[in-house]
Amino acid sequence: MNDRDAREAGAASVEARRSVPIAAPKPAEESRQNMMVRYLQAMASHASRAEEPSPPVRTMSGTARHDVTRPATIADLQISHILKRTATGVAPDTPFVDVARMLAREQLGAVPVVDSTQRVVGVVAESDLLARAVALTSADEHTGALDRLLGRRPRGLGAGVTAATLMSTPALTVHPWTPVVEAARTAARSRIRQVYVIDHKGRLVGVVSRSELLHALVRDDAAIRAEVVSHVLRDELEVDPSTVHVQVRHGVVVLTGSLDVDLVPRLTDAVARIPDVLEVADHLTAV
């Protein structure tokens, strides 16, 4: 991360705050604005203290293994922490019509093109198909009359056109150990809807969407509260969640109730480390 990226992210965060209207916005609009401000703050924070991504740990079998434990900060959040979906690619020789049918059937915006070893070699997007469909339709309008005069059977739409001739290269991909912030920046700059995930050999392992990247960086208040209650209180500290009242608003966590004196600092520290928590207000009564 260079200084210019850090300045751009910081300036974007400031501009986002200035753009919030003086008049009280509607709840839905207020939520959207707060999410975007918090997203830009996360980007700026990461830019100011970015570190090189850690390489995968190799097992004895030679496959890559990645740390999937809960990250301490947004800067530590990696693609492996949010990757939930596998992805299916098409071969380079897949016909135009079959690619189009797959996108329509699966309701996808794009599909990766993979070779015989599952290495990603390109991507075919809906826009690629539409552009070629328009070109083919225009060509058919000019050649259709001649084909009929010569008694030839007109060719089907996209005959001879394959994924290899349609795909964009190189494909924009990330690794499981790629920081989520870096992947989000790549998706934003390239204006792509989804990013394909590859292993250390370039083989397809999954896909993440822009919305998944955004929600990973900027979780809503309900998701933060759920993690405090289930992960920190119940699992980590082994405390009955009913003894502590947790309230979250715009990333600020307010803790009230009674708790053992030794557990209070452990709780506040654990909550402060949760990604997207901006502040912890400790109103706990130590017993």
PyMOL commands that set and color helices and strands:
alter all, ss='L'
color gray80, all
select helices_A, chain A and resi 3-18+27-48+74-76+79-82+96-106+126-149+163-166+180-190+210-217+221-236+241-243+263-272
alter helices_A, ss='H'
color red, helices_A
select strands_A, chain A and resi 57-58+64-65+110-114+120-125+173-174+194-198+204-209+244-249+252-259+279-286
alter strands_A, ss='S'
color yellow, strands_A
deselect
rebuild
show_as cartoon
